[in-house]
Amino acid sequence: MVTRHLAKLSRPLLPPVHVLGHPFLPPSRLAHFSSSDLWTNYEQAKGWLRCKKLPPDIETFGVFCNDKIDMEEVEIYGFDYDYTLASYKKGVEYLIHDIAKEHLVKKYGYPEEVGSVVYDPNFAVRGLHYDVEKGLFLKVDSSHQIQLGTVYRGREKLEDQEVLTLYKRRQLPVAFLEPNLRNMKMVQLVDIFSKPEMSLMAAVMDYFMRHNLEYQPESLYYDVSTCIGAAHATFHSETRSNPNLYLHRDPELIPCLERLVQASKKVFLITNSPFETVDAGMSFMVGKEWREYFDVIIVQAGKPHFFTNNAKPFREVDIERKIFLWDKVAKLEKGKIYAGGTIDHFQDLTGWRGGKVMYFGDHPYADLADVTLLHGWHTAAVIRELEMEINKMNTDEFKWGVNWQQVLMALIDDHQNVEGDEARAVIKEWKKEVVTIQSSLRSMFNPQFGSTFRSHNNPTYFSRKLFRFSDLYTSRVTNLLRYSLTHSFYPRRGALPHEFKSWFV
């Protein structure tokens, strides 16, 4: 019986999958389990799990590794500004949302009532796809499958059958998820600024549906997207005027930069933001002499075009007269400010290439993809959502739910070939319970869409790109202070489907 096998286990968390069944019995014997036998195994497995300690907490401010990195080899550290060095308060999302909705009414003629919609910071999560043609928000996993139960038209959830009727399949074609400009069926909403964009689109859709007004999803997307883009100019102005209202001051940022300088590391900044915005923010967070920490400062870089060599040439910025100088940039000097440029020219002028460079950014595509795939830089993603999600994962409720789900799925796996209506009904009951557990775990992160990083047992499409384009990821740049500059990061060795069964995946 299960109890006899479980008593021999010494693992701190969960037993090997086969222990939950009867590995020494032939399939014909397994098939003759009665419903009473199944429920006995169920209760014994749950009792065994209750006797085990829950897994230890995850380090909220840890640095997580996708690939082996020896930090001793990194000589040059590069940073983006927005949501990387600069950590914005929630007020920024409200600001961008409200400016954009005002533009919708005044510049695009949307109904006056649209100007009264309120930003909902808890509606969406980063990394969702938006179907431009159908006007739907949906969450997609790393295998291109729609996660049923997470498809919304506005804030109205679609039933699973309606989703399957619309798409004819759960697995989406790659052309839908990575479209070119001539075939844009879907867009992925990846950066933090996408959250107010999604909230505004959902609110306007709800208004139209509530009042039975016909609308074009494509037009709505382009109108809201354009207004969100236009809101950035006001956002820059507001954050320059009132940095204390919109920026967190991280007390560890100065020690983090000082440590790099004292270790004779080269430090650079490449951002799309204008100098005035960066100067106001960095002066607030670091002090008026913030430029002393950087060997090269590039603003208005035009990423991702900077990294694909499709941007304009470097221009020196005259910060007193607020103009770009006309003459050719032959070298990048400390203390001066530059705009535009391309990565090839940057590498030629500095000699900083390959694995000696590590660049930190918040956007897996615009900041990290090209520099790692095309130029061999190391990359680190700064993902603020990690802190909230890790705090949720560190609760006893979540730990128990994940562990019991795994045990229950193992029970189903070992006993699903049982015979007899009563026994098969038990297996159906267990499968329903797995669905209930998964729904409960998902709603702990976000009631509509769940975790940014996981779609039940699979990574999300966002996670797939994050893991592909970043060597390291963490919630804030200053988490590096918890590790030495010679630290070696080793990725976790997860079990492949054909390898030994393991709970540590």
C-alpha positions in Angstrom: 0.0 0.0 0.0 1.0 3.6 -0.3 1.6 4.1 3.4 4.3 1.4 3.4 6.2 3.0 0.6 5.8 6.6 1.9 7.3 5.6 5.3 10.6 4.9 3.7 10.9 8.3 2.1 13.5 10.9 3.3 12.8 13.7 0.8 11.8 16.9 2.5 8.9 17.8 0.1 7.2 15.3 -2.0 7.6 11.6 -3.0 8.7 10.3 -6.4 5.6 10.1 -8.6 5.6 6.2 -8.8 5.4 5.9 -5.0 1.8 7.2 -5.1 0.8 4.2 -7.1 2.0 0.6 -7.1 5.1 0.4 -9.3 5.5 -3.3 -8.7 2.0 -4.3 -9.8 1.2 -5.1 -13.4 -1.2 -2.8 -15.2 -3.9 -5.5 -15.1 -3.8 -5.4 -11.3 -3.8 -1.5 -11.2 -6.9 -1.5 -13.4 -9.0 -3.4 -10.8 -8.7 -0.8 -8.0 -12.1 -0.1 -6.5 -13.4 3.4 -5.8 -12.8 2.6 -2.1 -9.2 1.8 -2.8 -8.7 5.0 -4.8 -10.1 7.2 -2.0 -7.9 5.3 0.5 -4.9 6.2 -1.6 -6.1 9.8 -1.9 -6.5 10.2 1.9 -3.1 8.5 2.6 -1.4 10.8 0.1 -2.9 13.9 1.6 -2.0 12.7 5.1 1.6 12.1 4.0 1.8 15.6 2.5 0.4 17.2 5.7 3.3 15.6 7.6 5.9 17.2 5.4 7.3 20.7 5.9 6.3 23.3 3.3 9.2 24.4 1.1 11.3 27.3 2.3 10.5 30.9 1.2 11.9 32.2 -2.0 14.2 35.2 -1.6 12.0 38.2 -2.6 15.0 40.3 -3.6 17.0 37.6 -5.2 18.7 37.5 -8.6 17.5 34.6 -10.7 19.5 32.9 -13.3 18.6 31.5 -16.8 22.2 30.8 -17.9 25.5 30.4 -16.1 27.1 33.7 -15.5 30.5 34.5 -14.0 30.2 38.1 -12.8 34.0 38.3 -12.6 34.1 38.4 -16.4 31.7 41.4 -16.6 33.7 44.6 -16.9 31.1 47.0 -18.3 27.6 47.6 -16.8 25.0 49.3 -18.9 21.5 50.4 -17.7 18.2 51.6 -19.2 16.5 54.4 -17.2 12.7 54.0 -17.1 11.7 51.1 -14.8 15.3 50.0 -14.5 17.3 52.7 -12.6 14.1 54.7 -12.2 11.4 52.9 -10.2 8.1 54.7 -10.7 5.2 54.8 -8.2 1.7 53.7 -9.2 0.7 57.3 -9.7 2.5 57.2 -13.1 0.1 54.6 -14.4 -2.9 56.7 -13.3 -1.3 59.8 -14.9 -0.8 58.1 -18.3 -4.2 56.5 -18.2 -6.0 59.8 -17.4 -4.0 61.9 -20.0 -4.8 59.3 -22.7 -8.5 59.1 -21.9 -8.7 62.9 -22.2 -7.0 62.7 -25.6 -9.6 60.2 -26.7 -12.4 62.5 -25.9 -10.9 65.8 -27.1 -8.9 64.7 -30.1 -10.7 61.6 -31.3 -14.3 62.5 -30.5 -15.1 59.7 -28.1 -18.2 60.1 -25.9 -17.8 62.5 -23.0 -18.5 59.6 -20.6 -15.3 58.0 -21.6 -13.5 60.9 -19.8 -15.0 59.6 -16.6 -13.6 56.0 -16.7 -11.3 55.2 -13.7 -8.0 53.4 -14.1 -8.1 49.8 -12.7 -4.5 48.8 -11.9 -5.7 45.3 -11.0 -7.4 44.4 -14.3 -4.5 43.2 -16.5 -1.0 41.7 -16.1 2.0 42.3 -18.2 2.6 40.2 -21.2 -1.0 39.6 -22.4 -1.8 39.5 -26.1 -4.5 41.7 -27.6 -6.3 40.4 -30.7 -6.5 43.6 -32.8 -9.2 42.1 -35.1 -11.5 40.5 -32.5 -10.9 43.0 -29.7 -9.9 40.3 -27.1 -7.3 40.2 -24.3 -5.9 36.7 -23.9 -3.1 35.0 -22.1 -0.8 32.6 -24.1 1.6 30.1 -22.8 5.1 29.1 -24.1 3.6 26.5 -26.4 1.4 29.2 -28.1 -1.7 27.8 -26.4 -4.5 30.0 -25.1 -5.1 29.6 -21.4 -8.8 29.1 -21.3 -10.6 31.1 -18.7 -8.3 34.1 -19.4 -9.9 35.5 -22.5 -11.8 38.8 -22.1 -13.7 41.2 -24.2 -13.4 44.3 -22.1 -13.9 43.0 -18.6 -16.3 40.3 -19.8 -14.9 36.8 -19.7 -15.6 34.6 -22.6 -16.7 31.0 -22.1 -14.3 28.4 -23.2 -16.6 27.1 -26.0 -16.9 30.6 -27.5 -13.1 31.0 -27.5 -12.7 27.6 -29.3 -15.4 28.6 -31.8 -13.7 31.9 -32.5 -10.2 30.5 -32.9 -11.0 26.9 -34.1 -8.0 25.7 -32.0 -6.2 26.4 -28.7 -2.8 26.6 -30.2 -2.2 29.8 -32.1 -0.1 30.1 -35.2 3.3 31.7 -34.7 2.3 34.4 -37.3 -0.4 35.6 -34.9 2.0 36.0 -32.0 5.0 37.4 -33.8 3.4 39.3 -36.7 5.0 41.7 -39.1 3.6 45.1 -39.8 1.7 43.8 -42.8 -0.1 41.1 -40.9 -0.8 42.5 -37.4 -3.5 40.2 -36.0 -2.2 40.4 -32.4 0.1 42.6 -30.3 1.8 41.7 -27.1 1.5 44.3 -24.3 4.9 43.9 -22.6 6.0 47.0 -20.7 4.6 48.5 -17.6 3.1 51.4 -19.6 0.9 48.7 -21.2 -1.2 48.3 -18.1 -3.0 51.7 -18.3 -3.4 51.0 -22.1 -5.2 47.7 -21.4 -7.3 49.2 -18.7 -8.4 52.0 -20.9 -9.2 49.8 -23.8 -11.2 47.5 -21.6 -13.2 50.4 -20.0 -14.0 51.9 -23.4 -15.2 48.5 -24.8 -17.4 48.0 -21.7 -18.9 51.4 -22.3 -19.7 50.6 -26.0 -21.2 47.2 -25.1 -23.2 48.6 -22.2 -24.7 51.2 -24.5 -25.1 48.8 -27.5 -22.8 50.9 -29.6 -21.1 49.3 -32.6 -17.3 49.8 -32.7 -14.2 48.6 -34.6 -11.7 46.8 -32.4 -8.8 47.8 -34.7 -9.7 51.5 -34.6 -10.1 51.4 -30.8 -6.6 49.8 -30.4 -4.9 52.3 -32.7 -6.7 55.2 -31.1 -5.8 54.2 -27.5 -2.3 53.2 -28.4 -1.7 56.6 -30.1 -3.1 58.5 -27.1 -1.0 56.5 -24.7 2.1 57.4 -26.8 1.0 61.1 -26.8 0.6 60.9 -23.0 4.4 60.2 -22.6 5.2 63.9 -23.4 3.1 65.1 -20.5 4.4 62.2 -18.3 8.0 63.4 -18.9 7.0 67.0 -18.0 5.2 65.9 -14.8 8.0 63.7 -13.6 10.5 66.4 -14.2 8.5 68.9 -12.2 7.5 66.6 -9.4 9.9 63.6 -9.2 9.0 63.1 -5.5 5.4 62.3 -6.5 6.2 59.8 -9.2 9.6 58.2 -8.3 10.7 55.9 -5.5 14.1 56.8 -4.0 15.9 53.6 -3.5 18.5 54.1 -0.7 20.6 51.3 -2.2 21.0 52.9 -5.6 24.0 55.1 -4.6 25.9 52.2 -2.9 25.2 50.0 -6.0 26.7 52.6 -8.4 29.5 53.4 -6.0 30.5 49.8 -5.8 30.8 49.5 -9.5 33.0 52.6 -9.8 35.2 51.6 -6.9 35.7 48.2 -8.5 36.9 50.0 -11.7 34.0 48.8 -13.7 32.8 50.9 -16.7 29.2 52.1 -16.4 27.0 53.5 -19.2 23.4 54.6 -19.7 21.3 54.1 -22.8 17.7 55.3 -22.6 15.0 56.5 -24.9 14.0 59.3 -22.4 15.2 62.9 -23.0 18.0 64.3 -20.9 15.8 66.7 -18.9 13.7 63.8 -17.6 16.7 61.6 -16.8 18.5 64.5 -15.1 15.6 65.4 -12.9 15.0 61.8 -11.9 18.6 60.9 -11.3 19.2 64.1 -9.4 16.3 63.2 -7.1 17.4 59.6 -6.6 21.2 59.9 -6.6 22.1 63.6 -6.3 23.1 66.5 -8.6 26.5 64.8 -9.3 24.9 61.6 -10.7 26.7 61.9 -14.0 30.0 61.2 -12.2 29.0 57.5 -11.9 28.7 57.0 -15.7 31.4 56.8 -18.3 28.9 57.2 -21.2 25.4 58.7 -21.2 23.1 58.3 -24.2 19.6 59.7 -24.2 16.8 59.6 -26.9 18.5 56.5 -28.2 15.5 55.3 -30.2 15.6 51.7 -29.0 15.0 49.1 -30.3 16.4 50.7 -33.5 19.6 51.7 -31.7 20.3 48.0 -31.2 19.4 47.1 -34.8 21.6 49.8 -36.3 18.6 51.6 -37.8 18.8 54.7 -35.7 20.3 58.1 -36.4 24.0 59.0 -35.9 25.3 60.1 -32.5 24.8 63.8 -31.7 26.3 65.6 -28.8 23.7 67.4 -26.7 24.3 70.9 -25.5 22.4 70.7 -22.3 22.6 74.5 -21.6 21.1 75.5 -25.0 19.0 72.3 -25.2 20.1 71.5 -28.8 21.9 68.8 -30.7 25.3 69.9 -32.0 25.9 69.5 -35.7 29.5 68.1 -35.8 30.5 64.5 -36.0 30.9 62.5 -32.8 34.4 60.9 -33.0 34.5 59.6 -29.4 32.2 59.2 -26.4 33.6 61.2 -23.5 32.7 61.1 -19.8 30.8 64.1 -18.6 29.1 64.7 -22.0 25.6 63.8 -23.1 24.9 62.1 -26.4 21.7 61.3 -28.3 20.8 58.8 -31.0 23.5 56.5 -32.3 23.7 52.8 -33.1 25.2 49.9 -31.3 27.9 49.2 -33.9 29.1 52.8 -33.6 28.9 52.6 -29.8 31.0 49.4 -29.8 33.5 50.9 -32.3 34.0 54.1 -30.2 34.2 52.3 -26.8 35.7 48.9 -27.6 33.0 47.4 -25.3 31.9 44.1 -26.8 30.6 40.7 -26.2 30.5 38.9 -22.8 32.4 41.7 -21.0 29.2 43.8 -21.2 26.0 43.3 -19.2 23.0 45.5 -19.9 20.0 45.9 -17.6 16.6 46.7 -18.9 12.9 46.2 -18.2 11.7 45.4 -21.7 12.7 41.8 -22.8 12.3 42.8 -26.5 13.3 46.4 -26.9 16.1 46.3 -24.3 17.5 42.8 -24.3 16.7 40.7 -27.4 19.0 42.2 -30.0 22.0 42.9 -27.7 22.1 39.2 -26.7 21.1 37.5 -29.9 23.1 39.8 -32.3 25.9 41.2 -30.2 26.6 38.7 -27.5 26.1 41.0 -24.5 25.0 39.5 -21.2 21.6 40.8 -20.2 19.6 41.2 -17.0 15.9 41.9 -16.9 14.4 44.1 -14.2 10.9 42.9 -13.6 9.1 44.6 -10.7 6.2 42.2 -10.6 8.5 39.6 -9.2 8.2 41.0 -5.7 4.5 40.7 -5.6 4.4 37.3 -7.1 7.1 35.9 -4.8 5.3 37.3 -1.8 2.2 35.4 -2.9 4.2 32.2 -3.5 5.7 32.4 0.0 2.3 32.0 1.6 1.4 28.7 3.1 -1.8 28.6 1.1 0.1 28.8 -2.2 2.7 26.3 -1.2 0.2 23.7 -0.1 -1.9 24.3 -3.2 1.0 23.7 -5.6 2.2 20.6 -3.7 -1.2 19.0 -3.4 -1.9 19.7 -7.0 1.3 17.8 -8.0 0.5 14.9 -5.7 -3.1 14.8 -7.0 -1.9 14.8 -10.6 0.5 12.0 -9.8 -2.4 10.0 -8.3 -4.4 10.5 -11.5 -1.4 9.6 -13.6 -0.9 6.3 -11.8 -4.6 5.3 -11.6 -6.3 6.6 -14.7 -6.6 3.2 -16.4 -8.9 1.8 -13.7 -11.9 -0.1 -14.8 -15.5 0.2 -13.6 -17.9 3.2 -13.6 -17.4 3.9 -9.9 -13.6 4.0 -10.1 -13.6 6.1 -13.3 -16.0 8.5 -11.6 -13.4 9.0 -8.8 -10.7 9.8 -11.4 -13.1 12.4 -12.9 -13.7 13.9 -9.5 -9.9 14.2 -9.0 -9.5 15.9 -12.3 -12.2 18.4 -11.4 -10.3 19.1 -8.1 -7.1 19.8 -10.1 -9.0 22.4 -12.2 -10.4 24.0 -9.0 -6.9 24.1 -7.4 -5.4 25.6 -10.5 -8.1 28.3 -10.7 -7.5 29.1 -7.0 -3.8 29.4 -7.5 -4.2 31.6 -10.5 -6.6 34.0 -8.8 -4.1 34.6 -6.0 -2.0 36.6 -8.5 -4.7 38.3 -10.6 -8.4 37.3 -10.6 -8.6 37.6 -14.4 -5.3 36.5 -15.8 -3.3 34.9 -13.0 0.5 35.1 -12.9 2.6 37.1 -15.3 5.1 34.2 -15.5 3.1 31.0 -15.4 0.1 29.5 -17.2 -0.9 26.6 -14.9 2.0 24.2 -15.4 3.7 26.0 -18.3 5.6 29.2 -18.5 3.7 32.1 -20.2 4.7 33.4 -23.6 6.2 36.4 -21.7 8.3 34.1 -19.6 9.5 32.2 -22.6 10.9 35.4 -24.1 12.2 36.6 -20.7 14.1 33.4 -20.3 15.4 33.4 -23.8 16.6 37.0 -23.8 17.9 37.5 -20.3 20.8 35.7 -18.5 19.6 37.1 -15.2 16.4 38.6 -13.9 15.4 40.3 -10.7 13.0 42.9 -9.3 15.4 45.8 -9.0 18.9 46.7 -10.0 20.0 47.1 -6.4 19.4 43.5 -5.6 22.9 42.9 -7.0 24.3 44.3 -3.7 23.4 40.9 -2.2 26.0 39.3 -4.3 29.7 39.9 -4.8 31.0 41.2 -8.2 32.8 37.9 -8.6 29.7 35.8 -7.9 29.0 32.8 -10.2 25.3 32.2 -11.0 24.3 28.7 -11.9 20.9 27.9 -13.5 18.7 25.3 -11.9 18.7 21.9 -13.6 15.1 21.1 -14.3 14.0 17.6 -15.3 13.2 17.1 -18.9 10.1 15.0 -19.6 12.2 11.9 -20.5 14.5 12.2 -17.5 14.1 11.1 -13.9 10.8 12.3 -12.4 11.5 15.1 -10.0 9.6 17.7 -8.0 12.3 20.3 -8.5 11.4 21.6 -11.9 
